[in-house]
Amino acid sequence: MSVSSLARPLAAVSRRALEAPESGIVEVFNYARGREGLIPMWVGEGDLPTPDFISRVARQSLSDGETFYTWQRGIPALREALSRYYARHFDAALSVDRFYVTGSGMQAIKIAVEALTSPGDEVIYLTPAWPNIAASAAVSGAVPVAVPLSFENGRWQLDFDRLEAAITPKTRVLFVNTPSNPTGWTATKDDLNALLALARKHDLWILSDEIYAQYFYADARAPSFLDVMEEDEKILFVNSFSKNWSMTGWRVGWIVAPAALGQVIENLIQYSTSGVAAFIQAGAVAALDEGDAFLRANVERAAQSRDILCDALIATNRVDTLRPDGAIYAFLKIDGVSDSRQAALEIVDRTLVGLAPGTAFGEGGSAFLRACFLRDPLKVREAAGRLADYIAKL
């Protein structure tokens, strides 16, 4: 097929679709996929398969013939289980009509952006950030506006003056991911109060991504907007089953929203996926109702591996980072590395450790490399040793 014949169909594709960026994480993933002896720490998932107490329920649901169209907002049993989960972990009394089941946390974000913005509206987000945040906003016709966190002495901080200066008459949404992917920055309760006050002042929606709320290493969970908000604030929460219960491949998440938005969100689900398979939702109920012990073990495993990785690399005196407060990533600034994309490819070749390049995470991330430490501590120790040897030779 000639180049000119390929160009003709591309000319008819929308600009938003054409400009959707290739994932810098996936690039490295594809470069190294399948190499023998590789320790993959590039993507945001653990190395444990979904536990059987979840899979067994889904298999039974499938065997029972639960394969028909189902509730657009999610099966009642799952929405009720979500309400119980929030009562247990967040001390929040949230009615069932505030929960909406989606085909992943990614879809939850996409639906939320579509619900809250019109083409040309601005969505402010904090960077370095998971790249899908900005890309999903842009594909929906919104304008993503990055506000960089400050990095000093291994710590990331939010500059509220810089954040407020980025707000314009076109700003509609403030996207907040805490604990943060990739930096591990975690908002304090004071930070959340200040963010909420800023949103109220400028009449903004807050889109709160609390997927890593349980991965907080100073307390049972990270501070949440649920701790500081009033009833029916302009806040949407997006979340996923992926990290807590080793369900990344299941593609199931949820939205928490004011009940008044119910029909809007249901309609957007209808016109995208028309709902999540009933047998997947059955497994998700088991995750919520029976999965607290597995979740605690996952968090403890992450904490152990975090300390192994960060302590070994800090000891080289060539890595500017501290143990992150939350999430499942170390965001590493290595002395002598300026092009993290090239470094990630080189590290694969020289060490057989897969890291995500900071260039994938937007403004402020280009000099960093992200390592997901939700893995077997013994494997993380091996990876840390390989990386320390690599750094010593730079």
Backbone torsions as a table, in degrees:
resi	resn	phi	psi	omega
1	MET	NA	132.8	-176.5
2	SER	-76.7	158.8	177.0
3	VAL	-60.0	-39.4	-177.7
4	SER	-66.5	-35.5	179.1
5	SER	-70.9	-31.4	175.0
6	LEU	-69.9	-35.7	-176.6
7	ALA	-66.7	-30.7	-176.4
8	ARG	-62.6	-50.0	177.6
9	PRO	-66.7	-33.7	178.5
10	LEU	-63.6	-32.1	-179.7
11	ALA	-64.4	-22.4	-178.8
12	ALA	-93.1	-4.0	-179.1
13	VAL	-81.1	145.3	-178.1
14	SER	-63.2	150.2	179.5
15	ARG	-62.1	-38.3	179.8
16	ARG	-61.4	-40.0	179.1
17	ALA	-70.1	-43.0	-179.7
18	LEU	-61.9	-34.2	-175.8
19	GLU	-88.7	-1.6	175.6
20	ALA	-61.8	123.3	-171.1
21	PRO	-76.7	150.0	170.0
22	GLU	-70.7	142.2	179.8
23	SER	-72.7	124.3	175.8
24	GLY	-69.2	-23.2	176.7
25	ILE	-71.7	-46.6	-178.3
26	VAL	-63.9	-32.6	179.0
27	GLU	-57.5	-47.4	-179.3
28	VAL	-70.5	-39.0	177.1
29	PHE	-54.8	-49.8	-178.6
30	ASN	-67.6	-32.5	-179.9
31	TYR	-64.0	-35.7	-171.9
32	ALA	-111.3	-5.0	-174.9
33	ARG	-52.1	130.7	173.9
34	GLY	87.1	0.4	-179.6
35	ARG	-72.4	134.2	-178.6
36	GLU	-67.7	134.0	178.5
37	GLY	84.8	1.7	-178.4
38	LEU	-69.8	139.3	171.2
39	ILE	-108.5	103.8	-173.7
40	PRO	-85.2	118.0	178.9
41	MET	-128.4	24.1	-171.7
42	TRP	-90.6	-38.0	-176.4
43	VAL	-97.3	160.4	-174.7
44	GLY	-87.2	70.1	175.3
45	GLU	-152.1	157.1	176.1
46	GLY	-81.7	-179.7	-178.1
47	ASP	-105.1	6.3	177.5
48	LEU	-93.4	139.5	173.2
49	PRO	-72.5	164.7	176.4
50	THR	-57.3	131.1	-179.1
51	PRO	-65.4	154.2	-172.1
52	ASP	-67.1	-27.5	-179.1
53	PHE	-64.3	-20.8	174.5
54	ILE	-88.5	-51.0	-176.4
55	SER	-61.9	-37.0	-178.7
56	ARG	-60.0	-41.9	-179.9
57	VAL	-66.9	-40.3	178.3
58	ALA	-65.2	-41.5	178.3
59	ARG	-61.8	-41.0	-179.7
60	GLN	-65.2	-40.6	177.8
61	SER	-61.3	-42.6	178.5
62	LEU	-64.0	-43.2	179.0
63	SER	-64.9	-30.7	-179.6
64	ASP	-78.7	1.4	177.0
65	GLY	81.9	21.9	180.0
66	GLU	-83.6	71.2	-172.5
67	THR	-127.7	20.8	-177.3
68	PHE	-101.7	172.1	172.3
69	TYR	-53.2	147.7	-175.6
70	THR	-137.3	-169.9	-177.6
71	TRP	-61.7	129.0	180.0
72	GLN	-64.4	-36.2	-178.1
73	ARG	-83.5	-6.0	-175.3
74	GLY	114.3	148.2	-180.0
75	ILE	-63.1	144.9	-178.6
76	PRO	-53.2	-39.4	-178.0
77	ALA	-60.9	-37.0	-179.5
78	LEU	-74.4	-40.5	179.1
79	ARG	-66.1	-35.7	175.5
80	GLU	-67.4	-39.3	177.7
81	ALA	-65.0	-37.4	176.1
82	LEU	-63.5	-40.6	177.6
83	SER	-61.4	-41.8	177.8
84	ARG	-65.6	-39.6	179.5
85	TYR	-59.8	-44.6	-179.4
86	TYR	-70.0	-33.3	175.9
87	ALA	-64.7	-39.0	-176.1
88	ARG	-74.7	-44.8	-170.5
89	HIS	-99.8	-22.3	-176.2
90	PHE	-120.5	1.1	-177.4
91	ASP	50.7	40.9	-176.3
92	ALA	-118.2	128.1	177.3
93	ALA	-93.3	93.8	-177.2
94	LEU	-112.3	126.2	-178.2
95	SER	-71.6	156.4	-177.2
96	VAL	-58.9	-30.9	-176.6
97	ASP	-74.3	5.5	175.3
98	ARG	-100.1	-0.5	-175.6
99	PHE	-110.1	140.3	-179.2
100	TYR	-138.8	124.4	-176.7
101	VAL	-88.9	134.5	-175.7
102	THR	-126.5	164.6	178.9
103	GLY	-84.1	58.7	178.7
104	SER	115.2	161.5	171.8
105	GLY	-65.8	-31.5	177.8
106	MET	-62.1	-45.4	178.3
107	GLN	-65.6	-34.1	177.2
108	ALA	-58.9	-44.0	178.6
109	ILE	-64.1	-46.0	-177.8
110	LYS	-61.4	-44.7	179.1
111	ILE	-64.6	-41.6	-179.6
112	ALA	-62.3	-44.1	178.9
113	VAL	-62.3	-42.9	-180.0
114	GLU	-66.1	-33.6	179.6
115	ALA	-71.7	-30.7	-169.6
116	LEU	-103.5	-11.3	-175.9
117	THR	-128.6	155.5	167.5
118	SER	-111.5	160.8	178.3
119	PRO	-52.1	130.8	-180.0
120	GLY	96.2	-17.1	176.0
121	ASP	-68.7	151.3	-176.4
122	GLU	-101.5	140.3	175.3
123	VAL	-118.5	115.0	178.2
124	ILE	-87.5	135.7	176.1
125	TYR	-140.4	158.3	-177.4
126	LEU	-94.4	133.8	-175.7
127	THR	-124.9	153.0	2.4
128	PRO	-59.4	144.0	-173.6
129	ALA	-144.9	154.8	170.7
130	TRP	-51.4	125.5	-169.8
131	PRO	-63.7	-24.2	-177.7
132	ASN	-65.7	-20.6	-179.2
133	ILE	-63.3	-56.9	-178.7
134	ALA	-66.5	-40.7	-177.0
135	ALA	-65.0	-40.6	-179.3
136	SER	-66.9	-36.0	176.4
137	ALA	-64.3	-45.0	-178.0
138	ALA	-65.7	-41.1	179.2
139	VAL	-63.9	-29.2	178.1
140	SER	-81.3	-4.0	178.8
141	GLY	97.0	-3.0	176.0
142	ALA	-81.8	169.4	-179.3
143	VAL	-111.6	109.7	178.2
144	PRO	-74.5	133.4	-179.1
145	VAL	-122.5	114.6	-176.8
146	ALA	-85.6	134.6	171.6
147	VAL	-120.5	108.6	-174.7
148	PRO	-69.1	138.0	165.3
149	LEU	-71.9	156.7	176.5
150	SER	-92.3	142.7	179.4
151	PHE	-121.9	122.4	-179.3
152	GLU	-152.8	130.3	178.4
153	ASN	53.1	41.1	175.5
154	GLY	81.5	-0.1	-176.6
155	ARG	-116.8	146.2	175.1
156	TRP	-103.6	139.3	-178.8
157	GLN	-138.6	151.8	178.6
158	LEU	-98.0	127.0	176.4
159	ASP	-95.5	106.6	-175.3
160	PHE	-68.6	-31.2	176.6
161	ASP	-65.3	-42.4	177.6
162	ARG	-63.4	-39.7	179.8
163	LEU	-64.1	-47.1	-178.4
164	GLU	-66.2	-33.4	179.4
165	ALA	-65.1	-22.6	-179.4
166	ALA	-82.0	-11.5	-178.1
167	ILE	-77.2	132.1	178.1
168	THR	-128.0	175.0	176.1
169	PRO	-60.2	-17.9	180.0
170	LYS	-90.4	-7.0	-178.1
171	THR	-70.8	129.7	179.3
172	ARG	-119.9	-29.7	-171.2
173	VAL	-135.8	139.5	171.0
174	LEU	-112.8	111.5	-179.4
175	PHE	-91.0	125.1	-178.5
176	VAL	-127.2	118.7	175.8
177	ASN	-110.4	108.0	179.5
178	THR	-144.6	130.3	-10.9
179	PRO	-55.4	150.4	-166.1
180	SER	-94.3	139.6	164.7
181	ASN	-102.7	114.4	20.1
182	PRO	-108.3	-5.2	-164.3
183	THR	-80.8	-23.5	-172.9
184	GLY	81.9	-2.9	176.5
185	TRP	-55.8	134.4	-178.6
186	THR	-129.6	122.4	-179.7
187	ALA	-66.8	136.8	171.5
188	THR	-79.6	171.3	176.7
189	LYS	-63.1	-35.1	176.0
190	ASP	-64.1	-41.3	177.0
191	ASP	-59.4	-45.0	-178.2
192	LEU	-64.7	-40.1	176.1
193	ASN	-61.2	-41.4	179.9
194	ALA	-67.7	-40.1	177.3
195	LEU	-64.4	-40.7	179.5
196	LEU	-66.5	-40.2	177.7
197	ALA	-63.2	-38.8	178.8
198	LEU	-65.8	-42.6	178.8
199	ALA	-64.2	-41.2	178.2
200	ARG	-63.7	-43.1	-178.0
201	LYS	-58.9	-39.6	-175.3
202	HIS	-104.7	9.4	177.6
203	ASP	55.0	52.8	-179.7
204	LEU	-106.3	152.6	165.9
205	TRP	-81.6	144.5	168.4
206	ILE	-104.4	128.0	172.6
207	LEU	-107.7	107.6	-170.3
208	SER	-105.3	116.5	177.2
209	ASP	-98.7	104.1	-177.5
210	GLU	-112.4	34.4	-176.5
211	ILE	-59.4	-29.1	-177.7
212	TYR	-102.5	18.7	-175.4
213	ALA	-56.2	-34.6	-178.8
214	GLN	-78.4	-20.4	179.8
215	TYR	-90.2	72.6	-179.3
216	PHE	-131.0	129.7	-165.1
217	TYR	-102.1	6.5	177.4
218	ALA	-111.4	-9.2	-176.0
219	ASP	-160.6	-177.6	-177.4
220	ALA	-64.3	-32.5	176.1
221	ARG	-157.8	168.0	178.7
222	ALA	-76.5	155.8	171.9
223	PRO	-57.3	146.6	-176.4
224	SER	-130.0	153.8	171.9
225	PHE	-58.6	-23.8	176.5
226	LEU	-63.1	-21.6	179.6
227	ASP	-78.3	-18.6	-171.1
228	VAL	-125.8	-12.7	-172.7
229	MET	-83.1	161.2	170.4
230	GLU	-94.2	170.6	179.1
231	GLU	-61.3	135.6	175.8
232	ASP	56.6	39.3	169.7
233	GLU	-66.6	165.6	177.7
234	LYS	-82.4	69.6	-178.7
235	ILE	-134.0	130.2	168.5
236	LEU	-112.9	135.9	175.9
237	PHE	-106.8	137.3	174.2
238	VAL	-120.4	144.2	-176.7
239	ASN	-157.0	177.1	-173.9
240	SER	-152.4	155.4	173.9
241	PHE	-82.9	-7.3	-167.5
242	SER	-58.7	-53.3	-168.6
243	LYS	-83.1	-41.2	-174.4
244	ASN	-65.5	-39.8	-170.2
245	TRP	-122.8	23.8	176.8
246	SER	53.2	54.7	-175.8
247	MET	-126.5	33.9	-175.1
248	THR	-58.9	-38.4	-177.4
249	GLY	-78.3	-7.6	-178.6
250	TRP	-75.8	-29.0	-179.9
251	ARG	58.5	66.8	176.4
252	VAL	-144.3	132.2	179.9
253	GLY	-143.9	-164.3	179.4
254	TRP	-157.6	162.2	174.0
255	ILE	-121.0	139.7	167.5
256	VAL	-112.0	123.2	-174.1
257	ALA	-145.4	160.0	171.7
258	PRO	-55.0	140.0	-176.6
259	ALA	-58.7	-26.5	-178.5
260	ALA	-63.2	-21.4	-179.9
261	LEU	-88.2	3.5	-170.5
262	GLY	-53.8	-50.0	-176.4
263	GLN	-68.9	-35.0	177.6
264	VAL	-60.8	-48.8	-177.7
265	ILE	-67.1	-41.1	178.0
266	GLU	-59.6	-41.3	179.4
267	ASN	-63.2	-41.1	-179.6
268	LEU	-67.6	-34.4	173.4
269	ILE	-65.5	-44.4	-179.4
270	GLN	-56.5	-42.0	-173.8
271	TYR	-92.9	12.8	173.2
272	SER	-120.9	-61.4	-179.0
273	THR	-120.1	-13.1	-175.4
274	SER	59.8	27.6	172.8
275	GLY	106.6	165.5	-178.4
276	VAL	-98.8	140.2	-177.9
277	ALA	-52.4	137.6	-175.1
278	ALA	-61.0	-38.0	-177.8
279	PHE	-70.8	-29.9	173.4
280	ILE	-67.7	-42.3	178.9
281	GLN	-64.4	-34.2	177.3
282	ALA	-61.6	-42.7	175.7
283	GLY	-63.2	-36.6	179.4
284	ALA	-65.4	-35.2	175.6
285	VAL	-60.7	-45.0	178.8
286	ALA	-61.8	-39.4	178.5
287	ALA	-58.3	-47.0	-177.8
288	LEU	-68.5	-45.3	-172.0
289	ASP	-83.3	-26.0	-175.6
290	GLU	-119.2	1.7	-167.4
291	GLY	-102.3	10.5	-177.7
292	ASP	-64.0	-39.8	-179.3
293	ALA	-66.6	-42.1	177.4
294	PHE	-62.8	-41.9	178.8
295	LEU	-61.1	-46.4	178.8
296	ARG	-60.0	-41.5	179.4
297	ALA	-64.5	-38.7	178.0
298	ASN	-62.6	-43.1	179.9
299	VAL	-66.0	-42.3	178.5
300	GLU	-62.8	-40.0	178.0
301	ARG	-63.1	-43.4	178.5
302	ALA	-62.7	-41.8	-179.5
303	ALA	-62.7	-42.4	179.2
304	GLN	-63.9	-45.4	-179.3
305	SER	-69.8	-34.3	175.3
306	ARG	-56.7	-48.1	-176.6
307	ASP	-65.9	-41.4	178.9
308	ILE	-59.5	-50.5	-176.0
309	LEU	-66.1	-53.4	-174.4
310	CYS	-65.4	-42.0	-178.2
311	ASP	-64.5	-40.2	-180.0
312	ALA	-65.7	-39.8	-177.4
313	LEU	-78.4	-36.9	175.3
314	ILE	-61.1	-35.0	-178.5
315	ALA	-65.4	-16.5	177.2
316	THR	-72.7	-17.0	-174.8
317	ASN	62.2	19.8	179.3
318	ARG	-123.6	3.2	-176.9
319	VAL	-122.4	123.2	-179.8
320	ASP	-95.4	96.5	177.4
321	THR	-163.9	164.4	169.5
322	LEU	-128.2	166.7	174.3
323	ARG	-58.7	124.3	-179.7
324	PRO	-67.5	148.5	179.9
325	ASP	-71.6	-31.0	-175.9
326	GLY	-151.8	-179.3	-177.3
327	ALA	69.7	-165.7	-170.9
328	ILE	-127.4	29.8	-174.4
329	TYR	-132.7	144.1	163.8
330	ALA	-103.8	128.1	179.2
331	PHE	-107.3	107.7	-163.3
332	LEU	-105.8	126.3	172.9
333	LYS	-105.7	106.9	-174.2
334	ILE	-98.7	127.8	179.0
335	ASP	-58.0	125.9	179.7
336	GLY	98.9	-7.5	178.3
337	VAL	-104.1	118.7	176.4
338	SER	-115.0	-31.2	178.4
339	ASP	-107.2	95.0	-172.7
340	SER	-71.0	-26.1	176.9
341	ARG	-64.0	-50.5	179.1
342	GLN	-63.8	-38.3	179.4
343	ALA	-63.8	-40.4	-179.7
344	ALA	-61.8	-41.5	178.0
345	LEU	-66.6	-40.9	-179.9
346	GLU	-67.2	-39.2	-179.9
347	ILE	-64.4	-37.1	174.6
348	VAL	-59.2	-48.3	-176.6
349	ASP	-65.4	-37.9	-172.4
350	ARG	-92.4	-26.4	-172.9
351	THR	-124.2	-14.7	-172.8
352	LEU	58.2	37.9	170.5
353	VAL	-116.9	128.5	-179.2
354	GLY	-96.7	117.9	176.9
355	LEU	-119.9	157.0	176.5
356	ALA	-93.4	133.7	-179.1
357	PRO	-73.9	139.0	178.7
358	GLY	-63.7	-20.1	176.6
359	THR	-59.8	-22.6	-179.9
360	ALA	-75.2	-11.6	-170.9
361	PHE	-109.2	14.3	171.0
362	GLY	83.3	-163.8	-173.1
363	GLU	-55.7	131.0	178.7
364	GLY	90.5	-5.4	-174.9
365	GLY	-106.4	-5.1	-167.2
366	SER	-64.0	-26.1	-177.8
367	ALA	-91.2	4.7	-172.8
368	PHE	-112.6	162.5	172.2
369	LEU	-129.3	138.3	-178.9
370	ARG	-103.5	133.0	176.1
371	ALA	-122.1	125.2	175.5
372	CYS	-86.5	121.4	-175.3
373	PHE	-104.8	16.6	175.7
374	LEU	-82.1	69.3	-174.4
375	ARG	-145.9	171.3	176.3
376	ASP	-52.3	121.9	-178.5
377	PRO	-55.0	-32.9	178.5
378	LEU	-66.0	-40.4	176.8
379	LYS	-67.6	-38.3	178.6
380	VAL	-65.3	-38.7	176.9
381	ARG	-62.1	-40.8	177.3
382	GLU	-63.7	-44.7	179.2
383	ALA	-62.5	-41.5	179.9
384	ALA	-61.6	-40.2	178.4
385	GLY	-64.8	-43.2	178.0
386	ARG	-62.0	-43.5	-179.1
387	LEU	-66.7	-39.6	178.8
388	ALA	-62.7	-39.5	177.5
389	ASP	-65.0	-41.1	178.4
390	TYR	-61.8	-46.3	-177.4
391	ILE	-63.7	-38.1	-178.4
392	ALA	-63.3	-24.2	-177.7
393	LYS	-94.9	-1.4	179.7
394	LEU	-69.6	NA	NA
